[in-house]
Amino acid sequence: MELGPNDNRVYAVPVIDVNWLVFAPFDPGRGFRVDPPNVRQSLIDLKIVMSELKNLTDGKYVLTPHSGTYCRSEYYEGDILGLYQEAVAGGADVGVHLHEEIKGVGTRFAEMDHVTAMFLACKQKLEAAGVRPVAYRGGHYAYHPAMNKLLEDNEIFVDYSCCPKLDFPDREAIWTEAGYTADLLPDNLRRPWPSQRRSRILEVPIGSDGLGTAYANILHIEQSEIDNLERVWDAVVARAEAQHAPQIVHFLFHTASVGEEKWLKRFRQFLDMVPRRRGQFISSAEAQMLFRDTVREMVQ
């Protein structure tokens, strides 16, 4: 199926966080619990996810390996790099994914010297293994405005941090001005976007029904039932039809979730549903191309 700016369809990037259970630094109900990473299990989980995606999305997806306060380098070294190489060879992307939380306290995402050092360390480890990162994603939807320059300076031009209308200043996750489909980030994403100069970074938000920012309102696979995910998806499709323009979004799943059979089943059901309901899986590069063609079509 060809990409088309005149096709009122939803183009979706599967985003897969490479992580472990349990990670809940903002959840007092679980005592802000963060278990030690289990990389051996993560290797098994990632192989399962990659197999599912190869069969159901033709290998189009983005892996975003966790790096953060409680797991700095385990997912950026060792045997798991070979799986990233295999994924990229099959058409997938890899992105840097930072989690700079401090349990029960807040985050360090506003400390740009720290964030820059952590980002560069991850990027360099991937590149040393022959894996070029092409995207970024902030943990818990965090994105400080200063990230624009850091990403541009490192030739990373696609971001998957946005949950539209989310407002968590203590997490540096402020998306109150963002729209519901891909757009170029402005200089300050926390002010109205239309009047600002735009960066070169394409923001691809998580799919949303536009009714809120709770798990029930977005395409976070583990955190919703399949009927509700279908409802949110249909809302995105309806938006494309109402606006007579394609919608470019992402949806989120985690490698650690394959250990729960109900979550893996839901993931398979969702992937199977997308092409049957006016959806198409795309890569980061295809998201950029489709966005450019859509904008070109609108100004002609």
N, C-alpha and C positions, 0 to 999 in steps of 0.2 A: 504494500500500500504506500503510495507516494505521500510526501508531506505537501500540504497545500494551504496557503494563507486564506484562500477563499472557501475553505471547507470548515463549516461550523462544527468542529469536532474537538474532543479533549485529548490533548497530547500529554502523556504522563511519564515522568521519569521515576523509576523505582529506586528509592534510596534505602540502602541497607547499612545500618550501623553495625560494625563489628565490635561486639561487647560481651559481657558476662552477666550472670545473675549473682548477687542482688546489688543494684546500684540505686540508692534512694537518698541522696544528700539533702533534699529539700522536703522530705516526708517525715514529719514528727510522729505520725501514726506508726511508722516502722523504726522509730528511734534514730532517724537519719542514717540508717544502716548502709554500709558499703562493705561488701565482702571482698576478699582478695580475688584478683582476676584468675580465671582458670583457662590458661591459654591452650592447654592440651584439649579440653572440651571444645573450646572455640574453633580449633582446627576441624574437628568433626562437624560442628554446627555449620561452619562456613562451607564445607564441601557439600552438605545437604542443600543449603540455600542456593549455591551456585548451580547445582544440578537442576533444581526446580526452575530457576530463572533461564537457564539455557533452553529448557524445553518449552517454557511458556512465554518468554519475552524475546526469544532469539538472541539472548545474551546481552540485551541492552539494560544496564543498570549502573548505579554508582555505589561503590563500597566506601564507607567513611569510617575508618578504624579509629577507635577511641584512644585519645591521649589526654591525660589530665592529672590532677592533684594526687589521685589514689591509684593511678596506673599510667605511668609516664611513657614507657617505651616498649612494653611487652608486645603490643600489636604493631610495632614498627621494626621488628628484628626477628631473626630466627626463621623457622620453617614456614611461618604464615606468609612471609614475603613471596614464597613460591606460588602460593594460591593467588595472590594479587597479580603476579606475572601471568598466570594461567587465565585469570579473569580478563585482563587487558587484551591478551592475545585473542580472546573470544569475542571482543567488541565492547567490553565493559570499561568503566572509568573508575578511578580511585581519587578520593579527596582527603584533605586533612580535616580532622574533626577534633576540636579542642573542648575539654571539659575542665574549666578552671574554677570549680566550686570549692568552697570550704564548708564542711558539713554544719548545717544549722546556723551558718553565719552569713554567707553571701558568696560573691565571686570575685575573681581578680581580672575580669575581662576589661576593666577600665585602665589597668596597669599595662600600658602599651609596650614598655621595655620588656616586661615579663612575657607578654603574649607574643611579641615578635620573636623572642629567643625560643620559645616553645614551638611556635609555628615553623621557624627555620630548621630547628632540629628534626622535626617530623618530615619536612620536605626533603631535607638532605638525606635522611635514612632511606626514604622511598627511592629517590633518584640514584643513590648508590647501588640499589638493587635493580636498576633499570626500569623503574616504575615512575612515570612522570605524573604527578598529581595535577588534575585539571579543574578541581573544584574545592570548595570549602564549606564546612557546616559548623556552626557554633552550638555547643551543648545547651540543651533546654532553650533553644531558639535565640541564644545570645548573639548580639552583633553590635559592637561599638562603632560609631561613625568613623573612627580612625582606621578601621579595618580596610576601608576602601583603598587607601594608599598602599597599605601593606600587600594587599592582594594584587593590585595593579603592578607594583614594583616587582612582584614575583610571577607576573604573567599568568595569573589565575583569574579567569574572567566569568566564572559561574559560581553562585552561592546558593545554598539550600538551607539557610537559617530562618527563613521567614514563616511565621504563623500570623496571617493577616488579622489585625486589630488587637493582638496580644499586647498587654501593658504590665510588665513586671520590671520596674526600674531597678529593684534590688538584684535582679539577674542580668541586667543590661539587655533585656529582651523587650524592646519598645517598638512595636510595629503598628502603632495606631494610625499612621498615614499611608500604610501600604495597601495596594490593591489585591485583587484575587487571582490575577494571572501574571505571568512573567513580565518584568519591566526592568529598565536600567536603574540602578540605585542612584539617588541624588547625592550631593555633597553631604547633606545631613538628613538621613532617613527619618528623623524624628520631627521634622517640620514638613509643611505641605510640599508635596513633590512637584506639582506642575510648573512652578516659577523658578525652579532651581536648575543649575547646571547638572548634567548627568555624567556619572562615571562610565567606565567601560564594562562594569560588572553587571551581568544579568542576574537578577534575583528571581529564582523560581520558587514560589511559595508552596507550602503544603496545601493540597486541595481542601476547600472549606465550603460549607453550605451558606456562609455569610450571616449566620444567626448567632454566632458566639465563638468563643475560643476554647471551650471545654473539649475533652476527648470526643464527646458525642457529635461535635460539630466539624471534625477534621478527619482526614484519611490517615489516621494512625492505626495500623491494622490490629495490633494486639489489644488496643484499648476500646474496642467496640465490637458489637456483634455484626455478622455479615449483613443482616437486613438493614441495619442502620448505615453501614458502609455503602451499601447500594443506594440508600436514600441520599447520602451526601454526594455520592458520585452523580446521581441523577440531577442534583441541584447544580453541579458544575456544568453538566451537559446543557441544562436549561439556560444557564448563563451564556454559554456559547451561542445557542440558538437565538436568544433574545438580543444579544449584541451583534449578531451576524459576524462573529469573529472567533477564531480558535482560542481555546483556553490552554495555557501551558502551565502545568502544576507538577508537584511531586507527591508521592505517598511514601510512608515510612514503615519499615519493619526492622527487627533486630535479630542478629544471628542467634543470640541466646534463647530466643523464643521458640526455636524448633524443638526444644526439649519438652514443650507442652503440646501434646498432640492436637488439642483443640485450636491452638494458635496456628500450627502448621497447616491444618485443614482449612482454616479461615483464609490463610495466605493463598493457598492453592485456589480456593473458591473465588477470591478477589481477582487474582491474576487471570483466571478463566473468564470472569465476567467482563473485564475491561473491553476486549475487542468486540464483544457481543453488544455493547451498549455505547457505541459511537466513540470508543477510545482507541488510542494507539500508543504503544510504548516507544519512547525515544531516548537517545543519549544526550549528554550535555552539549556536544557539538551540534546535534540536530536541533536542540532547543534554541541555540544561538542562531542557527540558520533560519529556522522558522520564524523567530522573532524579527529578524532583519527583513525577511520577505513580507511579513505582515505589515510592518511599519512602512516599507516601500510601497505596498499596495494602497495603504491608507492615504499617502501623500500624493499619489498620482491622480 
